[in-house]
Amino acid sequence: MTDVALRERVRADYGLEVETLEAVSAGASGRVWRATVGPSAYAVRWTCAASAAPHVALALARTEPLRPASVVPAPAHVAPPVLTRTGSTDAVHAGGRLSVEPWLDGPTGRDVALSPPQWTAFGRLVARVHAIDPASVPGLPRERFDAARACAALAAVEHAIERCAAADPLAHAVVEAWQVARHRVGLVADRAVRVSGRLRARRHDEPLVVCHGDAHVGHVVATGPRDVALLDWERARLAPPEADLMFVLGGVLPHVPVTAEQAAAFFTGYGRVDIDDDRLVHVRCVRAVQDVVAAATVALDPARAPARRVAALGDLAAHLGSAGVVAAALE
């Protein structure tokens, strides 16, 4: 979608006159822009994939606790979607979906270390997400406790590695990294299959809640000394609480590990919880396989920009390293 067409769609669907438009990110399934309308800024998202993410953000916004006007800064726990003229969370056009939400300013937990009060606010926020009535968010994907898709993607990557061009230096670097870590990655996949089988056998006992699905510190925005917001709800789904809590129990970003003190501050806000070992192992192992597959796929792809491939190769090395997701999944 061109910038001119995007401005026209935002005007027609949302009644907003966009003054400036800046591309922020672009992926295989969508793009995000930062738009300004007078003194206000918005995140404008165009995606070709259907998503219940705006509905989750809206449901969460409706549970926002009120604060006295004297308490500053005002909380910015979530950026609820701007509704269209017809009251929808997004507008559908030519096979794509357009959504608009307020732009949240502030550094993420990847950029700066969150303070203890911010970690506690993060915990309160995730607890509120988990308390959302699933019936208020129809269409959310449901955790099936099945590692088959992740393992199939892993097998496809292994096949691609075997067939990659030897003259491609980046692909060669992937092969070298893979040869060192292949056995450990296979152990993670095997563990995921084994544990997911046990969980399916007892599925009727598994609690499923609304989860963000990608609640690592890189998606936490520090909006005030004691307030945070969560970004990027595209992986939202019904899943066990561990699907979000795993991002605090050690984390998944190799360069930004979560300390015991930070986790304690988080659970001060989240409240008491009994972590189920099998559920935690399942979500950790599946996530580890997904992260390794995603990084290797990009690094191997000669059609990608060289800079993007180099970054993906760095991600792959971090995932396979001693502080990465593979090591965490094998603990």
Stockholm file with secondary structure:
# STOCKHOLM 1.0

chainA/1-331         MTDVALRERVRADYGLEVETLEAVSAGASGRVWRATVGPSAYAVRWTCAASAAPHVALALARTEPLRPASVVPAPAHVAPPVLTRTGSTDAVHAGGRLSVEPWLDGPTGRDVALSPPQWTAFGRLVARVHAIDPASVPGLPRERFDAARACAALAAVEHAIERCAAADPLAHAVVEAWQVARHRVGLVADRAVRVSGRLRARRHDEPLVVCHGDAHVGHVVATGPRDVALLDWERARLAPPEADLMFVLGGVLPHVPVTAEQAAAFFTGYGRVDIDDDRLVHVRCVRAVQDVVAAATVALDPARAPARRVAALGDLAAHLGSAGVVAAALE
#=GR chainA/1-331 SS CCHHHHHHHHHHHHCCCCCEEEEEEECSSEEEEEEEETTEEEEEEEESSCCSHHHHHHHHHTTCCCCCTTSSSCCCCCCCCCCCTTSCSSEEETTEEEEEEECCCSCBTTTSCCCHHHHHHHHHHHHHHHTSCGGGSTTCCBCCCCCHHHHHHHHHHHHHHHHSCTTCHHHHHHHHHHHHHHHHHHHHHHHHHHHHHHHHHTGGGCCCEEECSCCSGGGEEEEETTEEEECCCTTCEEECTHHHHTTTTTCSCTTSCCCHHHHHHHHHHHCCCCCCHHHHHHHHHHHHHHHHHHHHHHHHCTTSCHHHHHHHHHHHHHHHSTTSHHHHHTC
#=GC SS_cons         CCHHHHHHHHHHHHCCCCCEEEEEEECSSEEEEEEEETTEEEEEEEESSCCSHHHHHHHHHTTCCCCCTTSSSCCCCCCCCCCCTTSCSSEEETTEEEEEEECCCSCBTTTSCCCHHHHHHHHHHHHHHHTSCGGGSTTCCBCCCCCHHHHHHHHHHHHHHHHSCTTCHHHHHHHHHHHHHHHHHHHHHHHHHHHHHHHHHTGGGCCCEEECSCCSGGGEEEEETTEEEECCCTTCEEECTHHHHTTTTTCSCTTSCCCHHHHHHHHHHHCCCCCCHHHHHHHHHHHHHHHHHHHHHHHHCTTSCHHHHHHHHHHHHHHHSTTSHHHHHTC
//
